[in-house]
Amino acid sequence: MTNATKENDVDAGGSEGTAKAAEGVQAVVFALHILEFMARQSEAIGVTELATAFGTTKSRIFRHLRTLLLQGYIVQDDAGRYKVGTRLVALGNAVMRNFDLVQVSSATMRALRDRVGSSVVLCHSEDEGVRVLSVVQGLGQSQIEITVRPGSLMGFHASAQGKVSLAFGQPELLARQLSKPLVAHSPQTIVDPAQLKEELARVRRQGWASAPNQAVTGLNAVAAPLFDAAGILIGTLAVVDSVQFLPEPPPEELLQQLTDAARAISASLGYMAR
């Protein structure tokens, strides 16, 4: 065998090895996508539904489900449908213990405050409203300090943070809010369910929400969603100020800075927009 032949054999083997490695990586990535998709479902799901969702064959889906099932990341119910298993839940809980949302967000919040001058507020959604987790005070653009207190609970339909929670959160949350009267906190509060649905559709399209004079007359907030690694809404990031310094519509530059900051926090939590 000549040296040239030996070199060709090495090249061929190397190419084959590279192809197999790439195929293996793609299989891992696809299995992770299946896990993320299943984690977002409120009920167990079947092979056919998964194949349809991913635009692939049932046999390919089944191979990955089998692996995930054997490793305990998913379980199969009596009807033969699949849902996430306790091992995945335990893994998620362990990760969340090491990812304090306030700690992860603090540097980005301060940087955003320094750019826009207004107070920056971090919240997460609860059953009864949106809870304020952390506040970075504004730079004092006026003699009156406009902010919110950590621990405060704001309504869903009258706050920018609440609208983001209703627009990007679980559908059950919106259904619960629409099943009871919408309370007017000011003359500008949205109390008509149809109008609120239109507002939320706009929030989903544009990726942010505002609420001028709707929670308190003279106050405005602009909020953007924060997502975790599974693509589930985990909180909101908002800029809060008087309507004098935060008018409606909000300045394009501020919107860009807010949404960029929200995306940076989501990315630090493992979220990858698709």
N, C-alpha and C positions, 0 to 999 in steps of 0.2 A: 504494500500500500504506500503510495507516495505521500509526501508531506501535504500537498495540496488537497488530496483526498481526505486526510485526517482533519485538516482545517475545515473542510466542507461538512464532515460528520459532526464536528464540534458545533459549528454554526447551526446545523439543523437541530441538534439536540437542544441547544440554547434557545432557539426559537420555539421549539415544542414546549420546553419548560416554562418559558415566558407566557405562552398561550394558556397553559394549564393554570399557572398562577393567576392570570387575569380572570380566567373563568371561575376560579375559586373565590376571588374577591367579589366578583359580580354576584355569586350565589349568596355570600354573606350579606352583602348590601340588600339584596332582594328579600332575604329572610328578615332583616331588620325593618324593611319597609312594611312587610306583612305584620310584624309585631306592633309597629306604630299605628297602623290602620286599625288593628283589632283593639288596641288600647283606647281608641277614640269611640268605639261602639258601645252603646248602652246595653246591647243584648248579644247573645251568642250568634255566630254567623257561620254559614255553610260554605263548602268548597266552591259550589257554583257561583255564589255571590262574590266570593273573593276573586275567582277567575274573571268574572265580568268586570269587577272594579279595577283590576290590573291589566285587563286586556290580554290575557294569556290562557293557556290550557289548564284544565282541571288536574291533569296528571302532574304538571309542573308545580302547581299549588300544593297538591297532596304530598309531594316529596318533601317540600319545605315544612309543611305542617307536621309531618311524621317526625322530622328531626326535632322541631320545637317541642312536640309532645313528649318525646323520649327524654328531653332535657328538663322537662317540668315547667317550661315557660308558658305553655298553654295547656288547657285541659279540654276534654270532650264530654259533652253532656249525654243524657240518655237518648236524645234525638239525633245524635251523631254530629252535632254542631260544635263549633269551637269558640273558646273565650280565653282571655289571659288567665294564667295560673298564679298560684301563690308565690312561686319563686320569682316571677317577674315583679309582683307587687312588693315583695320583700326587698328586691333589688332597688326598686324605685324609692321605697321609703329610706333605704340606706343612703342613696344619693341625695335625697332631699334634706336629710339631716346634715349633710356636709355642704349644702347650698342654701345659705340664708339669703332670701331675696333682698332684704335690706342691705346686707353686706355687699352682695354682688352689684347692687344698683348704686351704691353711695357715691363712688367716684364719678360715674356718668351723670348723676343728678347734680353734683356740684359743678361739673363742667358746663352742663346745660344752663344752670342758674347764672353762671358767670357770663354766658353768651347773651341770654335774653333779659337778665335783670330781675325777672319776676320769680315768685316762689315756685318751687318744683315739688310735686306731691306724688308719693308712691302709695298705691292702694291695692287691695285684693277684694274679691267678691265673696259675700256671705249670703245666707238664705234671706236675710232681712234687709240687706243693703250693701253698700261698698264701704269697707273699713279702711281708714287712713293708717298706713303703717309707718311712714316716715315723711318728714318735711324738711326741705332745705330752704331757709328763709330768703326772701328776695333782698335785693340790694338797696331797698328804700328809695324808690323813684319818687315817692311823695311823702308827705308828713304822716299819712295814715298807713299803717301796716295792714296789708291784705294777705291773709293766709288762712289755713285750717289747722286744727289741733290733731296731733297723732292720737289715734283711738276713736276719733269721731266716726259716726256711721251716717253716710249720706244715702238718700233715696236713689232708686234706679232711674226713674223717668225724668227727674229734675236736675240731674248732674251729668256733666260730660263723662265722668268716670263710669257712672251707672249706665249711660247709653252704650258705651263701649262694651261693658259687661253683657248687656242684653243683645247687642249686635253680634258679638263674637263668642259668647258663652254657649252653654247647652240650651237647646230649644225649650226644655222644661222650665228653665228660669223665666223666659219670656212668657210662656203660657201661664205661669203662676201670677206674674205681674198683671197680665191682661184679664185675669179672672176676678180681679177686685177693682174698685174705683181708684182712679188716678187722682191723688190729692194735689190741689193747687197750693204751691208754696209762695207764689207771686202771681201777678196778672199775666206773666209771660210763660208760666209753666204749661207744658203740654199735658192736657187732660183728656184729649180725644184719642181712643185707641187706634183709629185709622190713621190719624196724623202721626202718632208715635211710630206705627209700623213704617210709614213713609220715611220718617226721619231715620229710623234704624237701617232701612235699605240704603239710604244715602251714606250713612256711616260706614257700612260694609264696602261700598264702592270706593269711597275716598280714603278709608283707612284711619280716620280720626273723627272725633266728635267735639262739639262745643255746646255751651249752655248759657248764653248771655241773659242775665236778669231772670233766670228760670228757677234757681234755688234761692237766691237773695238778690233783690234789686240793687244794681250797681256792681255786681260781681260777675266775672266771666271765668271760664276755665276751658282749656283745650286739652283733650286726652287722647292717647294712642294705646293700643293693646300690647301686652307682653305675653309671649308664648313660651312654653317649656319645650323640652326635647321631643315630646310626643305631638307637638302642635296644638296643645290644649291651652286655653287662656289661663294664665296664672296670676295676672294682675294688670294694672294700668299705670301709665306714667302721664302726668298732667302738669301743665303750666297754669298758674292761678294768679289773677290780678284784677284790679278794677277795670270796668269797661273803658275807662279813659286810656289806660295803657295796654289793654288787650281788647281791641274793638272787634266788631263783627262785620264782615268776615275777618278772620285772623290774618295777619301779614303772611305772605308766602314764605318769607325767609324764616319766620318763627315755626311755621308748620314743618318746613324741611328739617330744621334743627331738632324739633321734637320727635318726628318720626325716625330720623337717623339715630337719635339717642335710644328710642324704644327698640329699634332693630338691634342695636349694639348690645343692650341688656339681654334681649331674647337669644342672641347668638352666644352670649356667655353662659346661658342656661342650656345650650345644646341645640337650640332651634335652628333648622335650616329651611328657609323658605323655598317652596317648590312652585 
